[in-house]
Amino acid sequence: MTKQEVSERFSGGHVKHMVTTHKAVQWLGRILGIVICVALIKWAPHDIGNRMLCYALVVCLLWWVHGLDVVLVYICDKGFVIKQRPTNLRDYFRSAINLDDYYVYVPFESVVGFTPDWKELQAVNTHGGIYVVPLDLQLAPYKDKMRLQAAIKHYRDTHDI
């Protein structure tokens, strides 16, 4: 999803920054994935059943490598647009096919904070209940994590929350 699509689809305003997985993790994953793909193709067994299994693994690895650079969080003027982490296997496959359906908007005024391991965002709904959004921010750069917290702080300071 592009910045323009995020601005049009969600009510968060203009996109200021995008948070992705750390670049070193992306490159290490790409190199490792391609090396494993080459090894699977080069040393694939000769019988058709095992060869098809190896090719299926290659397709899965390439799919995984492609997903390494997906945007995890869009920091907007009024809130975050967050890619939810799938909670079960069915959601994982649905999110791989319909990635845009797993982005959710969370306004700054409802954000309570992030868990210490960066796996969840906690927020308050309009009725006073707390809801939790599962995330995949463990491998995001430290600078981007601080940018997320700074965006919340800046919004609270300027809007007297």
FIMILO-285303 format. One line per field, with one value per atom (N, C-alpha, C): residue number from 0; z, y, x; atom name. Coordinates in nm, 2 decimals, always signed. Atoms other than C-alpha are relative to their C-alpha. Layout:
N
num NUM / ...
pz Z / ...
py Y / ...
px X / ...
atome CA / ...
***
This chain:
161
num 0 / 0 / 0 / 1 / 1 / 1 / 2 / 2 / 2 / 3 / 3 / 3 / 4 / 4 / 4 / 5 / 5 / 5 / 6 / 6 / 6 / 7 / 7 / 7 / 8 / 8 / 8 / 9 / 9 / 9 / 10 / 10 / 10 / 11 / 11 / 11 / 12 / 12 / 12 / 13 / 13 / 13 / 14 / 14 / 14 / 15 / 15 / 15 / 16 / 16 / 16 / 17 / 17 / 17 / 18 / 18 / 18 / 19 / 19 / 19 / 20 / 20 / 20 / 21 / 21 / 21 / 22 / 22 / 22 / 23 / 23 / 23 / 24 / 24 / 24 / 25 / 25 / 25 / 26 / 26 / 26 / 27 / 27 / 27 / 28 / 28 / 28 / 29 / 29 / 29 / 30 / 30 / 30 / 31 / 31 / 31 / 32 / 32 / 32 / 33 / 33 / 33 / 34 / 34 / 34 / 35 / 35 / 35 / 36 / 36 / 36 / 37 / 37 / 37 / 38 / 38 / 38 / 39 / 39 / 39 / 40 / 40 / 40 / 41 / 41 / 41 / 42 / 42 / 42 / 43 / 43 / 43 / 44 / 44 / 44 / 45 / 45 / 45 / 46 / 46 / 46 / 47 / 47 / 47 / 48 / 48 / 48 / 49 / 49 / 49 / 50 / 50 / 50 / 51 / 51 / 51 / 52 / 52 / 52 / 53 / 53 / 53 / 54 / 54 / 54 / 55 / 55 / 55 / 56 / 56 / 56 / 57 / 57 / 57 / 58 / 58 / 58 / 59 / 59 / 59 / 60 / 60 / 60 / 61 / 61 / 61 / 62 / 62 / 62 / 63 / 63 / 63 / 64 / 64 / 64 / 65 / 65 / 65 / 66 / 66 / 66 / 67 / 67 / 67 / 68 / 68 / 68 / 69 / 69 / 69 / 70 / 70 / 70 / 71 / 71 / 71 / 72 / 72 / 72 / 73 / 73 / 73 / 74 / 74 / 74 / 75 / 75 / 75 / 76 / 76 / 76 / 77 / 77 / 77 / 78 / 78 / 78 / 79 / 79 / 79 / 80 / 80 / 80 / 81 / 81 / 81 / 82 / 82 / 82 / 83 / 83 / 83 / 84 / 84 / 84 / 85 / 85 / 85 / 86 / 86 / 86 / 87 / 87 / 87 / 88 / 88 / 88 / 89 / 89 / 89 / 90 / 90 / 90 / 91 / 91 / 91 / 92 / 92 / 92 / 93 / 93 / 93 / 94 / 94 / 94 / 95 / 95 / 95 / 96 / 96 / 96 / 97 / 97 / 97 / 98 / 98 / 98 / 99 / 99 / 99 / 100 / 100 / 100 / 101 / 101 / 101 / 102 / 102 / 102 / 103 / 103 / 103 / 104 / 104 / 104 / 105 / 105 / 105 / 106 / 106 / 106 / 107 / 107 / 107 / 108 / 108 / 108 / 109 / 109 / 109 / 110 / 110 / 110 / 111 / 111 / 111 / 112 / 112 / 112 / 113 / 113 / 113 / 114 / 114 / 114 / 115 / 115 / 115 / 116 / 116 / 116 / 117 / 117 / 117 / 118 / 118 / 118 / 119 / 119 / 119 / 120 / 120 / 120 / 121 / 121 / 121 / 122 / 122 / 122 / 123 / 123 / 123 / 124 / 124 / 124 / 125 / 125 / 125 / 126 / 126 / 126 / 127 / 127 / 127 / 128 / 128 / 128 / 129 / 129 / 129 / 130 / 130 / 130 / 131 / 131 / 131 / 132 / 132 / 132 / 133 / 133 / 133 / 134 / 134 / 134 / 135 / 135 / 135 / 136 / 136 / 136 / 137 / 137 / 137 / 138 / 138 / 138 / 139 / 139 / 139 / 140 / 140 / 140 / 141 / 141 / 141 / 142 / 142 / 142 / 143 / 143 / 143 / 144 / 144 / 144 / 145 / 145 / 145 / 146 / 146 / 146 / 147 / 147 / 147 / 148 / 148 / 148 / 149 / 149 / 149 / 150 / 150 / 150 / 151 / 151 / 151 / 152 / 152 / 152 / 153 / 153 / 153 / 154 / 154 / 154 / 155 / 155 / 155 / 156 / 156 / 156 / 157 / 157 / 157 / 158 / 158 / 158 / 159 / 159 / 159 / 160 / 160 / 160
pz +0.00 / +0.00 / +0.00 / +0.01 / -0.09 / +0.10 / -0.10 / +0.12 / -0.04 / +0.05 / -0.10 / +0.03 / -0.03 / -0.06 / +0.15 / -0.15 / +0.32 / +0.04 / -0.03 / +0.33 / -0.05 / +0.05 / +0.12 / +0.08 / -0.06 / +0.29 / +0.15 / -0.15 / +0.66 / +0.03 / -0.03 / +0.84 / +0.09 / -0.08 / +0.98 / -0.05 / +0.06 / +0.75 / -0.08 / +0.08 / +0.57 / +0.07 / -0.06 / +0.62 / +0.01 / -0.03 / +0.79 / -0.02 / +0.00 / +0.81 / -0.01 / +0.01 / +0.73 / +0.08 / -0.08 / +0.97 / -0.06 / +0.06 / +0.82 / +0.09 / -0.07 / +0.94 / -0.03 / +0.02 / +0.99 / -0.13 / +0.14 / +0.66 / +0.01 / -0.01 / +0.79 / +0.01 / -0.01 / +0.88 / -0.14 / +0.14 / +0.53 / -0.09 / +0.09 / +0.35 / +0.04 / -0.05 / +0.57 / -0.04 / +0.04 / +0.51 / -0.15 / +0.15 / +0.13 / -0.04 / +0.04 / +0.11 / +0.04 / -0.05 / +0.33 / -0.08 / +0.08 / +0.14 / -0.14 / +0.13 / -0.20 / +0.00 / -0.01 / -0.09 / +0.02 / -0.03 / +0.04 / -0.13 / +0.13 / -0.29 / -0.10 / +0.10 / -0.50 / +0.04 / -0.05 / -0.28 / -0.03 / +0.03 / -0.31 / -0.15 / +0.15 / -0.69 / -0.04 / +0.04 / -0.73 / +0.04 / -0.05 / -0.51 / +0.02 / -0.01 / -0.57 / -0.04 / +0.04 / -0.59 / -0.14 / +0.14 / -0.93 / -0.02 / +0.02 / -0.87 / +0.01 / +0.03 / -0.96 / +0.13 / -0.13 / -0.61 / +0.09 / -0.09 / -0.41 / -0.07 / +0.08 / -0.69 / +0.01 / -0.01 / -0.68 / +0.15 / -0.13 / -0.30 / +0.02 / -0.01 / -0.33 / -0.07 / +0.07 / -0.59 / +0.08 / -0.09 / -0.35 / +0.11 / -0.10 / -0.08 / -0.05 / +0.07 / -0.32 / -0.01 / +0.02 / -0.39 / +0.14 / -0.14 / -0.01 / +0.05 / -0.04 / +0.05 / -0.07 / +0.08 / -0.23 / +0.05 / -0.06 / -0.09 / +0.13 / -0.13 / +0.25 / -0.02 / +0.03 / +0.11 / -0.05 / +0.05 / -0.08 / +0.11 / -0.11 / +0.25 / +0.10 / -0.10 / +0.43 / +0.01 / +0.01 / +0.32 / +0.01 / -0.01 / +0.39 / +0.11 / -0.09 / +0.58 / +0.12 / -0.12 / +0.94 / +0.07 / -0.06 / +1.06 / -0.09 / +0.07 / +0.88 / +0.12 / -0.09 / +1.11 / -0.07 / +0.07 / +1.01 / +0.10 / -0.08 / +1.14 / +0.12 / -0.11 / +1.36 / +0.07 / -0.05 / +1.43 / -0.07 / +0.06 / +1.33 / -0.09 / +0.08 / +1.05 / +0.01 / -0.04 / +1.17 / -0.07 / +0.05 / +1.01 / +0.11 / -0.11 / +1.25 / -0.03 / +0.01 / +1.31 / +0.00 / +0.00 / +1.21 / +0.13 / -0.13 / +1.52 / -0.02 / +0.02 / +1.36 / -0.15 / +0.13 / +1.05 / -0.11 / +0.10 / +0.86 / -0.03 / +0.02 / +0.92 / -0.07 / +0.06 / +0.81 / -0.15 / +0.14 / +0.47 / -0.06 / +0.04 / +0.44 / -0.02 / +0.00 / +0.52 / -0.12 / +0.11 / +0.25 / -0.13 / +0.12 / -0.01 / +0.00 / -0.01 / +0.11 / +0.11 / -0.10 / +0.29 / +0.04 / -0.03 / +0.28 / +0.10 / -0.10 / +0.49 / +0.14 / -0.14 / +0.79 / +0.05 / -0.06 / +0.83 / +0.07 / -0.08 / +1.10 / +0.05 / -0.04 / +1.20 / +0.15 / -0.15 / +1.57 / +0.02 / -0.03 / +1.66 / +0.12 / -0.11 / +1.89 / +0.13 / -0.13 / +2.15 / +0.07 / -0.06 / +2.21 / +0.04 / -0.03 / +2.23 / +0.15 / -0.14 / +2.58 / -0.01 / +0.02 / +2.47 / -0.06 / +0.06 / +2.34 / +0.11 / -0.09 / +2.53 / -0.01 / +0.00 / +2.63 / -0.11 / +0.10 / +2.37 / -0.14 / +0.13 / +2.09 / -0.08 / +0.07 / +2.01 / +0.00 / -0.01 / +2.10 / +0.02 / -0.03 / +2.10 / +0.08 / -0.08 / +2.37 / -0.02 / +0.02 / +2.32 / +0.07 / -0.07 / +2.48 / -0.11 / +0.09 / +2.28 / +0.06 / -0.05 / +2.31 / +0.12 / -0.11 / +2.57 / +0.13 / -0.11 / +2.80 / +0.02 / +0.00 / +2.73 / -0.06 / +0.06 / +2.64 / -0.11 / +0.10 / +2.32 / -0.04 / +0.03 / +2.20 / -0.15 / +0.15 / +1.84 / +0.00 / +0.01 / +1.78 / -0.11 / +0.10 / +1.60 / -0.02 / +0.03 / +1.45 / +0.00 / +0.00 / +1.56 / +0.07 / -0.07 / +1.73 / -0.08 / +0.09 / +1.43 / -0.07 / +0.05 / +1.36 / +0.06 / -0.06 / +1.40 / +0.12 / -0.13 / +1.74 / -0.03 / +0.04 / +1.57 / -0.03 / +0.04 / +1.43 / +0.12 / -0.12 / +1.76 / +0.09 / -0.07 / +1.92 / -0.07 / +0.08 / +1.64 / +0.03 / -0.03 / +1.72 / +0.14 / -0.13 / +2.08 / +0.00 / +0.01 / +1.99 / -0.07 / +0.07 / +1.76 / +0.10 / -0.10 / +2.05 / +0.10 / -0.09 / +2.28 / -0.06 / +0.06 / +2.03 / -0.02 / +0.01 / +1.97 / +0.14 / -0.13 / +2.34 / +0.05 / -0.04 / +2.40 / -0.07 / +0.08 / +2.12 / +0.02 / -0.02 / +2.20 / +0.14 / -0.14 / +2.58 / +0.04 / -0.05 / +2.64 / +0.11
py -0.12 / +0.00 / +0.12 / -0.12 / +0.34 / +0.10 / -0.11 / +0.66 / +0.06 / -0.06 / +0.80 / -0.09 / +0.09 / +0.49 / +0.00 / -0.01 / +0.51 / +0.12 / -0.12 / +0.87 / +0.00 / +0.01 / +0.80 / -0.09 / +0.11 / +0.48 / +0.03 / -0.02 / +0.58 / +0.15 / -0.14 / +0.90 / +0.06 / -0.04 / +0.95 / +0.13 / -0.12 / +1.24 / -0.04 / +0.02 / +1.27 / -0.10 / +0.09 / +0.99 / +0.07 / -0.06 / +1.12 / -0.09 / +0.09 / +0.81 / -0.15 / +0.15 / +0.43 / -0.08 / +0.09 / +0.17 / -0.14 / +0.13 / -0.15 / -0.08 / +0.08 / -0.43 / +0.06 / -0.05 / -0.34 / -0.04 / +0.03 / -0.32 / -0.12 / +0.11 / -0.56 / -0.13 / +0.12 / -0.82 / -0.03 / +0.03 / -0.78 / -0.06 / +0.05 / -0.83 / -0.13 / +0.13 / -1.12 / -0.10 / +0.09 / -1.28 / -0.03 / +0.02 / -1.23 / -0.09 / +0.08 / -1.37 / -0.14 / +0.14 / -1.67 / -0.07 / +0.06 / -1.73 / -0.04 / +0.04 / -1.72 / -0.11 / +0.11 / -1.94 / -0.14 / +0.12 / -2.20 / -0.04 / +0.03 / -2.17 / -0.07 / +0.05 / -2.23 / -0.14 / +0.13 / -2.53 / -0.10 / +0.09 / -2.68 / -0.03 / +0.03 / -2.65 / -0.08 / +0.07 / -2.77 / -0.14 / +0.13 / -3.07 / -0.07 / +0.06 / -3.16 / -0.15 / +0.14 / -3.54 / -0.01 / +0.02 / -3.69 / -0.05 / +0.05 / -3.85 / +0.12 / -0.11 / -3.63 / +0.05 / -0.04 / -3.63 / +0.09 / -0.07 / -3.51 / +0.13 / -0.12 / -3.26 / +0.11 / -0.10 / -3.10 / +0.05 / -0.05 / -3.08 / +0.11 / -0.10 / -2.89 / +0.12 / -0.12 / -2.66 / +0.08 / -0.07 / -2.59 / +0.07 / -0.06 / -2.51 / +0.13 / -0.12 / -2.27 / +0.11 / -0.10 / -2.09 / +0.06 / -0.05 / -2.06 / +0.09 / -0.09 / -1.92 / +0.13 / -0.12 / -1.67 / +0.09 / -0.08 / -1.56 / +0.06 / -0.05 / -1.52 / +0.12 / -0.10 / -1.32 / +0.13 / -0.12 / -1.09 / +0.07 / -0.07 / -1.02 / +0.07 / -0.06 / -0.90 / +0.15 / -0.15 / -0.54 / +0.06 / -0.06 / -0.49 / +0.11 / -0.11 / -0.17 / -0.05 / +0.05 / -0.25 / +0.11 / -0.11 / +0.09 / +0.13 / -0.14 / +0.42 / +0.10 / -0.11 / +0.72 / +0.11 / -0.11 / +0.97 / +0.12 / -0.12 / +1.31 / -0.02 / +0.02 / +1.18 / -0.13 / +0.14 / +0.82 / -0.09 / +0.10 / +0.50 / -0.09 / +0.10 / +0.27 / -0.12 / +0.12 / -0.07 / -0.12 / +0.13 / -0.40 / -0.10 / +0.09 / -0.65 / -0.13 / +0.14 / -0.98 / -0.10 / +0.11 / -1.28 / -0.08 / +0.07 / -1.47 / -0.15 / +0.14 / -1.81 / -0.03 / +0.04 / -2.01 / +0.05 / -0.05 / -1.92 / +0.15 / -0.14 / -1.55 / +0.03 / -0.02 / -1.59 / -0.01 / +0.02 / -1.72 / +0.11 / -0.11 / -1.46 / +0.13 / -0.13 / -1.18 / +0.00 / +0.01 / -1.31 / +0.03 / -0.02 / -1.29 / +0.14 / -0.13 / -0.98 / +0.08 / -0.07 / -0.78 / +0.13 / -0.13 / -0.45 / -0.01 / +0.02 / -0.60 / -0.01 / +0.02 / -0.65 / +0.13 / -0.13 / -0.28 / +0.06 / -0.06 / -0.10 / +0.14 / -0.13 / +0.26 / +0.02 / -0.03 / +0.36 / +0.14 / -0.14 / +0.73 / +0.02 / -0.03 / +0.88 / +0.02 / -0.02 / +0.98 / -0.13 / +0.12 / +0.62 / -0.09 / +0.08 / +0.48 / +0.01 / +0.00 / +0.37 / -0.02 / +0.02 / +0.24 / -0.14 / +0.12 / -0.05 / -0.09 / +0.09 / -0.36 / +0.00 / -0.01 / -0.39 / -0.08 / +0.08 / -0.66 / +0.04 / -0.06 / -0.45 / -0.10 / +0.10 / -0.74 / +0.05 / -0.04 / -0.55 / +0.15 / -0.14 / -0.20 / +0.00 / +0.00 / -0.13 / +0.14 / -0.12 / +0.13 / -0.01 / -0.01 / +0.24 / +0.04 / -0.03 / +0.23 / +0.11 / -0.11 / +0.49 / -0.03 / +0.04 / +0.29 / -0.02 / +0.01 / +0.28 / -0.13 / +0.13 / -0.08 / +0.01 / +0.01 / -0.17 / -0.10 / +0.10 / -0.34 / -0.01 / +0.02 / -0.49 / -0.04 / +0.03 / -0.49 / -0.08 / +0.08 / -0.77 / +0.06 / -0.07 / -0.63 / -0.09 / +0.06 / -0.75 / +0.11 / -0.11 / -0.47 / -0.04 / +0.04 / -0.68 / +0.03 / -0.01 / -0.65 / +0.14 / -0.14 / -0.28 / +0.07 / -0.07 / -0.04 / +0.08 / -0.07 / +0.13 / +0.14 / -0.14 / +0.47 / +0.01 / +0.00 / +0.39 / -0.02 / +0.02 / +0.26 / +0.13 / -0.13 / +0.59 / +0.10 / -0.09 / +0.77 / -0.02 / +0.03 / +0.59 / +0.06 / -0.06 / +0.70 / +0.15 / -0.14 / +1.05 / +0.06 / -0.05 / +1.08 / +0.00 / +0.00 / +0.98 / +0.12 / -0.11 / +1.23 / +0.13 / -0.13 / +1.51 / +0.03 / -0.02 / +1.46 / +0.03 / -0.03 / +1.45 / +0.14 / -0.14 / +1.77 / +0.11 / -0.10 / +1.96 / +0.00 / +0.01 / +1.84 / -0.01 / +0.00 / +1.85 / -0.12 / +0.12 / +1.49 / -0.06
px +0.08 / +0.00 / +0.09 / -0.08 / +0.14 / -0.05 / +0.04 / +0.14 / -0.13 / +0.12 / -0.13 / -0.13 / +0.11 / -0.35 / -0.04 / +0.03 / -0.31 / -0.07 / +0.07 / -0.41 / -0.14 / +0.14 / -0.72 / -0.09 / +0.08 / -0.83 / -0.03 / +0.02 / -0.78 / -0.01 / +0.02 / -0.86 / +0.11 / -0.11 / -0.52 / +0.08 / -0.07 / -0.41 / +0.12 / -0.12 / -0.08 / +0.09 / -0.09 / +0.17 / +0.14 / -0.13 / +0.49 / +0.12 / -0.11 / +0.70 / -0.05 / +0.04 / +0.69 / +0.11 / -0.09 / +0.84 / +0.00 / -0.01 / +0.97 / +0.10 / -0.10 / +1.19 / +0.14 / -0.14 / +1.56 / +0.06 / -0.06 / +1.75 / +0.10 / -0.09 / +2.02 / -0.07 / +0.08 / +1.76 / -0.06 / +0.05 / +1.60 / +0.11 / -0.10 / +1.93 / +0.05 / -0.05 / +2.04 / -0.11 / +0.10 / +1.70 / +0.00 / +0.00 / +1.72 / +0.12 / -0.12 / +2.07 / -0.02 / +0.02 / +1.99 / -0.11 / +0.11 / +1.66 / +0.05 / -0.05 / +1.83 / +0.10 / -0.09 / +2.11 / -0.07 / +0.07 / +1.87 / -0.08 / +0.07 / +1.66 / +0.09 / -0.10 / +1.97 / +0.04 / -0.04 / +2.07 / -0.11 / +0.11 / +1.72 / -0.01 / +0.01 / +1.72 / +0.12 / -0.12 / +2.08 / +0.00 / -0.01 / +2.05 / -0.14 / +0.14 / +1.68 / +0.01 / +0.00 / +1.62 / -0.05 / +0.03 / +1.56 / -0.14 / +0.14 / +1.22 / -0.10 / +0.09 / +0.92 / -0.06 / +0.07 / +0.75 / +0.09 / -0.09 / +1.05 / +0.05 / -0.04 / +1.15 / -0.11 / +0.11 / +0.80 / -0.01 / +0.00 / +0.83 / +0.11 / -0.11 / +1.16 / -0.04 / +0.04 / +1.01 / -0.11 / +0.10 / +0.72 / +0.06 / -0.08 / +0.97 / +0.06 / -0.06 / +1.14 / -0.10 / +0.11 / +0.81 / -0.03 / +0.03 / +0.74 / +0.12 / -0.11 / +1.09 / +0.00 / +0.01 / +1.06 / -0.11 / +0.12 / +0.72 / +0.04 / -0.05 / +0.88 / +0.10 / -0.10 / +1.17 / -0.07 / +0.07 / +0.93 / -0.07 / +0.07 / +0.74 / +0.09 / -0.09 / +1.05 / -0.01 / -0.01 / +1.02 / -0.14 / +0.13 / +0.65 / +0.00 / +0.01 / +0.56 / -0.08 / +0.07 / +0.47 / -0.09 / +0.08 / +0.35 / +0.02 / +0.00 / +0.26 / -0.03 / +0.02 / +0.30 / -0.07 / +0.08 / +0.03 / -0.01 / +0.02 / -0.07 / -0.09 / +0.09 / -0.35 / +0.00 / -0.01 / -0.25 / +0.09 / -0.08 / -0.09 / -0.09 / +0.06 / -0.19 / +0.09 / -0.09 / -0.06 / -0.04 / +0.02 / -0.02 / -0.01 / +0.02 / -0.17 / +0.07 / -0.06 / +0.02 / -0.11 / +0.10 / -0.19 / +0.01 / +0.01 / -0.30 / +0.00 / +0.01 / -0.35 / +0.04 / -0.05 / -0.25 / -0.10 / +0.10 / -0.57 / +0.01 / -0.02 / -0.52 / +0.14 / -0.13 / -0.15 / -0.02 / +0.02 / -0.26 / -0.09 / +0.09 / -0.54 / +0.08 / -0.08 / -0.29 / +0.10 / -0.10 / -0.05 / -0.07 / +0.07 / -0.32 / -0.07 / +0.06 / -0.51 / +0.07 / -0.08 / -0.24 / -0.06 / +0.06 / -0.43 / -0.11 / +0.11 / -0.71 / +0.05 / -0.05 / -0.48 / +0.06 / -0.05 / -0.39 / -0.12 / +0.11 / -0.59 / +0.05 / -0.03 / -0.60 / -0.02 / +0.01 / -0.54 / +0.04 / -0.03 / -0.57 / +0.09 / -0.09 / -0.31 / -0.07 / +0.07 / -0.57 / -0.04 / +0.04 / -0.66 / +0.12 / -0.12 / -0.30 / +0.04 / -0.05 / -0.19 / +0.15 / -0.14 / +0.15 / +0.03 / -0.04 / +0.35 / +0.05 / -0.06 / +0.45 / +0.15 / -0.15 / +0.82 / +0.06 / -0.06 / +0.88 / -0.04 / +0.05 / +0.71 / -0.08 / +0.09 / +0.47 / -0.15 / +0.14 / +0.15 / -0.01 / +0.03 / +0.00 / -0.13 / +0.12 / -0.25 / -0.07 / +0.07 / -0.52 / -0.14 / +0.13 / -0.85 / -0.10 / +0.10 / -1.17 / -0.09 / +0.09 / -1.45 / -0.08 / +0.08 / -1.63 / +0.08 / -0.09 / -1.33 / +0.07 / -0.06 / -1.23 / +0.14 / -0.13 / -0.87 / +0.00 / -0.02 / -0.80 / +0.15 / -0.14 / -0.47 / +0.01 / -0.02 / -0.34 / +0.14 / -0.12 / -0.08 / +0.09 / -0.09 / +0.23 / +0.12 / -0.13 / +0.56 / +0.11 / -0.09 / +0.79 / +0.13 / -0.12 / +1.06 / +0.13 / -0.12 / +1.30 / +0.00 / +0.00 / +1.22 / +0.12 / -0.12 / +1.52 / -0.04 / +0.02 / +1.55 / -0.04 / +0.03 / +1.54 / -0.15 / +0.14 / +1.19 / -0.09 / +0.08 / +1.07 / -0.01 / +0.00 / +1.17 / -0.09 / +0.08 / +1.00 / -0.15 / +0.14 / +0.67 / -0.04 / +0.03 / +0.69 / +0.00 / -0.01 / +0.79 / -0.13 / +0.13 / +0.48 / -0.11 / +0.10 / +0.26 / +0.02 / -0.03 / +0.43 / -0.03 / +0.03 / +0.41 / -0.15 / +0.15 / +0.04 / -0.06 / +0.06 / -0.03 / +0.04 / -0.05 / +0.18 / -0.08 / +0.06 / +0.01 / -0.16 / +0.15 / -0.35 / -0.05 / +0.04 / -0.35 / -0.07 / +0.06 / -0.42 / +0.08
atome N / CA / C / N / CA / C / N / CA / C / N / CA / C / N / CA / C / N / CA / C / N / CA / C / N / CA / C / N / CA / C / N / CA / C / N / CA / C / N / CA / C / N / CA / C / N / CA / C / N / CA / C / N / CA / C / N / CA / C / N / CA / C / N / CA / C / N / CA / C / N / CA / C / N / CA / C / N / CA / C / N / CA / C / N / CA / C / N / CA / C / N / CA / C / N / CA / C / N / CA / C / N / CA / C / N / CA / C / N / CA / C / N / CA / C / N / CA / C / N / CA / C / N / CA / C / N / CA / C / N / CA / C / N / CA / C / N / CA / C / N / CA / C / N / CA / C / N / CA / C / N / CA / C / N / CA / C / N / CA / C / N / CA / C / N / CA / C / N / CA / C / N / CA / C / N / CA / C / N / CA / C / N / CA / C / N / CA / C / N / CA / C / N / CA / C / N / CA / C / N / CA / C / N / CA / C / N / CA / C / N / CA / C / N / CA / C / N / CA / C / N / CA / C / N / CA / C / N / CA / C / N / CA / C / N / CA / C / N / CA / C / N / CA / C / N / CA / C / N / CA / C / N / CA / C / N / CA / C / N / CA / C / N / CA / C / N / CA / C / N / CA / C / N / CA / C / N / CA / C / N / CA / C / N / CA / C / N / CA / C / N / CA / C / N / CA / C / N / CA / C / N / CA / C / N / CA / C / N / CA / C / N / CA / C / N / CA / C / N / CA / C / N / CA / C / N / CA / C / N / CA / C / N / CA / C / N / CA / C / N / CA / C / N / CA / C / N / CA / C / N / CA / C / N / CA / C / N / CA / C / N / CA / C / N / CA / C / N / CA / C / N / CA / C / N / CA / C / N / CA / C / N / CA / C / N / CA / C / N / CA / C / N / CA / C / N / CA / C / N / CA / C / N / CA / C / N / CA / C / N / CA / C / N / CA / C / N / CA / C / N / CA / C / N / CA / C / N / CA / C / N / CA / C / N / CA / C / N / CA / C / N / CA / C / N / CA / C / N / CA / C / N / CA / C / N / CA / C / N / CA / C / N / CA / C / N / CA / C / N / CA / C / N / CA / C / N / CA / C / N / CA / C / N / CA / C / N / CA / C / N / CA / C / N / CA / C / N / CA / C / N / CA / C / N / CA / C / N / CA / C / N / CA / C / N / CA / C / N / CA / C / N / CA / C / N / CA / C / N / CA / C / N / CA / C / N / CA / C / N / CA / C / N / CA / C / N / CA / C / N / CA / C / N / CA / C / N / CA / C / N / CA / C
***
